[in-house]
Amino acid sequence: MDVLVFFLLLQDKRYTLPEDIFKACRELKLSETKVRRLYQDAQLRYMQYDEEEAKKKFVAVVESGAIEKKGRN
């Protein structure tokens, strides 16, 4: 039920994650970990992308520096 309600808040444009993660934490009185888990669950259950959209989003995440590749030294 929590995931569905969170998804509906996202659909209503109440939060634009991940940009509004801290706003969502404050307003929903949830930890950052809980909000991230709800967001991930909502994506998996309700926000399926086609292959082209998924590629674009992946490239955007990599280019934004949100993930970091660690190599062996």
DRENMIPA-42485 format. One record per atom (N, C-alpha, C): z, y, x. Coordinates in steps of 0.02 Angstrom, whole numbers, plus 50000, padded with zeros to 5 digits. Atoms other than C-alpha are relative to their C-alpha. Example, Ala and Ser with C-alpha at 12.3 -4.5 7.8 and 13.67 -1.06 7.14 Angstrom:
500004994150045503904977550615500005006050045499974994149958503574994750684500375005549961
% end
This chain:
500004994150041500005000050000500005006350043499974994249955500435011950143499325001750028500654998949970498725009550221499525003149950500444997350052497825013050057500165007449987499814993050011498815029050027499795004350059500214996249940498495034650206499255001150000500734999450003496645031050186499795005349948500174995150051496595041350026500155007150024499864993449970497425055950118499455002150048500564998649954496065054650250499375001849961500604998850041494695053850118500035006949967499904993650033495435069250034499975005850051500044995149945495265078250203500675003550013499344997249987497145081150210500145000050075499935000649928497125075250391499334998050030500595002049962495725074150517500274997150065499715003249941496315061450643499454998450050499354999549968496555060450788500245007250011499804993049987496595079650794500665001949965499424998150039497945081150659500584995050004499505005349996499045066950720500725002749995499324997350000500585077750750500165003549934499914997150066500335087150586500184994549950499875005650045500285070450494500704997250013499325002649983501865064650586500545004449969499514995350027502815080250535500034999749924500024999750073502235080650354500204993449967499845006650029502415061950322500674997350025499365002049971504015060750425499974992950027500115006549969503335045850522499945001050075500094999649928503305041950706499265000150017500704999949978501715044450805499714992950001500225007049998501595025650829499814997549931500125002250069501695022550642499365003249973500604996650024500355035550603499384997150034500585003049965499195028450737499844993049972500115006650027499445010950667499685000449930500294999150066499085016850490499275002150004500694997749990497525025650551499554994250022500395005749976496935010150644499894994949943500075004650057497274999050493499525002649948500464997050049496365011150377499284999550024500685000649972494865011150494499754992849992500215006950004494814992250499499874997649929500065002450069495024989750312499505003849959500384995850047494105004350233499445004150031500494995549970493055013950359499544996350047500465003849958491725002150421499385004250014500604996449979490295009850518499434995150011500565004149980488555003450539499945000350076500045000749927488034999050717499845006650034500204993749969487205015750755500585005149999499434995450005488695025950693500564997950048499495002449955489895014950791499845001750072500214998249932488895017850951500125007450013499914992849992488915036650925500745001850008499284998649995490795036750897500304997550066499765002649937491105025851049499805004650058500234995449947490055037251160500405006549998499614993850007490985052451091500704999250029499335001349973492665044551135499984999750076500065000649928492095040251311499875006950031500164993449973491365057551340500595004949994499444995450009492935066151275500554998850052499485001549950493975057751411500624997049969499425002950035495135049851282500194993250029499855006349966495005033451377499845000850073500084999349928495075031051562499874993250031500155006349966494295017551669500404999950065499625000849938495425011251806499674994750042500325004849955494615002851953500494997350051499585002749945495294992452093499885004050063500064996349936495635001252256500044995450059
% end
